[in-house]
Amino acid sequence: MLCRILLYIFLFSSCLYANEFRVIRLDKNPGLGMFAAANQVLGQLYMFETGQLPKVSGLTVDFDKYGLYYDPARGLNWWTYYFEPVYAGEKRDSHLAYPTQEQYYKAWEQRRLIPRDIASQLINKYIHIKPEIQEKIDTFICRYFLDYYTIGIHYRGTDKVKEAPRIAYEKVFKEVEKHIPLEKPCLLFIATDEIEFLEHAKSRYSNVVALDAVRSHSGSAGVHFANKNNYTVGEEALIDACLLSRCDLLIRTSSNLSLWSSYFNPELPVILLNNRYMPTLEPE
């Protein structure tokens, strides 16, 4: 009889725990840039979709007041400034639960195992850009990209040297010149956080376009740390990533931003010029 009671208690408690509704939050990792935070979301979605979270009935994203892009004037949860709300699974009568630090690390570990095509499928299913931002992306493409072979160049400078070897400008330009076609007009779309790189490119080539965006000087903090206009910095990062994904070729340095460009478009040819000092943590 006692064994039967204990069994019922175990089954009941397991059933309750299986109804956990997970809320992804940044309170334990408030300094993440946009696409580092997006990596966490993607990792959690991947684990949920592949059955690695059997005790979780569903999940959502609510960054509350945490993170670099939070703007009190726009309300809580900066994720929804840029994306539609994320809901995977169902809430049922589940109790809310927030991932532990160990569970966050597990999501990052899983994210690095996701092939580009699977990442793209998850994004198409769950992560949808706000219409007003998508309109800006489409307008830029119609204005500049049509009728050109477009080479996207992402140069992540400023403080990135802490995570990956700095790449000389000349190395980037030499790689670009290998791929400029002779038979079709070519456009260079440049996304960079470093003012000097954009100035060098414009002085060297006449066919350069770039988003009118906030940038920093070489050696300074990244724009997502140094700038006070939180919303604008986040919007520009997202637009840059999406525009890079719409190019014919992407030449990039190590960065989560342009990594996500390859997720937005898994068929995009990509040339990566460097890698992180610890690529096993965040392989690209």
N, C-alpha and C positions, 0 to 999 in steps of 0.2 A: 504493500500500500504506500509506504513511504517513498519507494522508488518511483511509483507512478506519479505521486504528487510532485516530486523533484523533476520528473520528466516534463510534466505540464508547465511547471514554472520556467524550465529552460526553454521550451518551445514558445511560450508566451513572450518571454523577454527577448528571444531571438526575433520573433515576429515584429515586436515593437521596434527593435533596433534596425530591422530591415526597412523600416519606413522612415529612414533619415532623409531629409531634404537638405541637400548641401548648398550652402551659400558661399560662393567664392569671394573673398575679401582680401584687401591689401594691408590690413592692420599690422601684419607681421613683416611685410615687405613694402613699406611706403615709398621707397626711393626708386621703384622700377620705372623705366621709360615705357612708352606706350606699347611697344611690341614685345618687351620683356614681360609685361603684364598680360599681353595677348597670348604669349607662349604658355603662361599658367592656365589661362582659360582653355586653350587648345588641348593641353595635356589632360586636364580634368575631363573635357568632353570625350577625348579619345579613350580614357579609362572607362568612362561610363558606357560608351558605345560598344566597347569590346568586352563588356561583362566583368571588368576588374573591380567594380564597386557594387558587389551583390547586396550590400546593406543600404544602398542609396536608391531611393525611388525616383529621384530627379535632382536637378541642380539648376542654379541660376547664378547670375553675376550681380553683386551689389557691393561696390567699393566704398559705399557710405561716404565719410568725409576724408578718406585716406587716399594718398597718391599725389603725384606731382601736378596733375591737371585739374584737381578739385578747385572749383570757383564758387564761393558762397553765393554769389549772385545768380548762379545757374542751378543751384540746388545740389542735393547729395547724389552720389554715384556718377562719377565722371564718365563711366563706360557709356551711359545712355546719352551723353552729349553727342557722341559720334556714331553709336551703333543702336540698333533696335534692341530692346530687352532680350536676353537669352533665357529660354526655358527649355530644358531637356527633361524627358520623362514626365512624371506627374507628381503633384504635391501630395495628393490623397489626404490622409490624416497625419502626415509625417510631422515629426518635430524638427525644427530648424537646427542645423549643426554647421559649424565652421571648421574648415580643415585645420588640422594641427600642422606644426612646422614640418614634421616628418611627412605628412600627406602632401604638403606643398612640394617638398623635394622629390617625392615620388612622381608627381605630375610633371615636373621639369625633366626628370629622368625618362619618363615615357614619351614626352614631346620629342625628344631627340631621336626616337626610334621611328617616328611617323614618316612614311614616304611622302613626297610632295603631292602625289595624286590623292592620297588619302586625306592629307591636311586640307587640300582644296575642297574635297567632298564635304568635310566637316564644316568648313567655312561657309560653303554654299548652303548648307542645311541650317546652320545655327547663327552665323555672324553676318548681319546685314547692315550695311552702311546707311546712315540717315539720308533720305532723299535730297535734302538741301546740299549736302556735301557731295553726293553722287552727281548732282547737277553741275557743280563747279568742276569736277573731274571731266565730265563729258564735254563741257564748254571749252576747257583748255585743249582737249584732244582735237575737237573740231576746228579750233582756231589755228593750231600749230602742227599737229601730227599728220594730217591727211596728205596724201601724195608724196610722202617722204619715207625713206628707209631710216627709221629712228633708232639711234643707239642711246640707250639709257646708261648714264654713268652715276654711280653712287659712291661718293667719297666721304667716308666717316672719319673726320679729323678730330680736332680739339682734344678732349680728354680720353679718346679711345685708345691712346697709346698705353694706357694702364692694362688693357685687356688683349691687345693684338699689336703686332709690329706695325710701325708707321710706314706707309708706302710713299715713296718719292713721287712727286707730281709727274716727273718725266716718265716713270714706269707706266703710269696710267695712260698718258698721252701716246706712248709708243704702242700700247696695246690697242688703243682706239684706232690708230692709223693703220693697223693691220686689217681692220674690218670695214673701213670706209669703202663702199662699193663704187665702181667706176660707171656702171650703167644706169644708176638712178640717183636723184638728188638725195643727199644725206642730211639729217638733222641730228644734232647732239642735244639730248635733254639731260641736264645736270641737276642732281639732287645732292646737296652737301650742307653740312652745318658749319663749314669753314669758309669765311669770306675770301681769304687769299686764294683758295683753290678755284673758286668761281671767277675771280679776277684774272688769274693766269689763263684759264680756259678761254675767256672772252678775248684776251689779248692775242691768243694763238689762233683761234678759229673765228670765222664770221658767222657760222651757222649754229650758234648756241642759243638755247632757250632755257629758262629756269623759272620756277615759281618765285614770285615776289614774297620772300619768306624771311623770318628772323634767323640771323646767323651770328656766330661768334668768331673771334680771332683765334688763330693757331695757338695752341698751348693753353687756352683758357678752358673753363668748365663747359660741358655740353650745354646746348641751348635749353634743354629741358630742366637743367638745374639753375642756369644763370638768368633766365628771363622771368619776369613777373606776370606776363600775360599768359596765364596757364592755358586757357582754352585755345588761343590762337596757335600756340606752339604745338599742341596736340593735333589740331585740325590740319596744320601744314604738314606735319609728319605723315598723317594718314593719306593726304592727297599726294604727297611725293611718292609714297609706297605704291599707291594705285597707278599713278602715271608711269612709274618705272615698269610696272607689270604689263603695261600696254605698248611697250616698245618692241622692236623687232629683235633686239639683242640687249642684254644687260651685262655691263662690266661693273663689278662691285668690289668694295672692300668689306671686311668683316663687320656685320651689323645685323641686328634683328630686323631693322626696318626693311632693308632690301632682301633679307631672307624671306620676309613675308610677301614681298613682290613675287617671289618664285612660288609661294603658296597660292596667291591670288591667280596666278597663271602658270600651272604646272608644265605647260609646253614651252615656256619661255627659255631660249638658250641663255645660259649664264656662264660668265667667266669670273671666278673668284680669285682675287689677286693676293690675298693673305688669309690666314686663319688665326684663330685665337691661340693664346699661349697654352690654354688647357682645352683643346678641341673636344675632349671626351665629355666635358660638361655641357658645351653648347656647340655641337658640330654643325657645320654648314655645308 
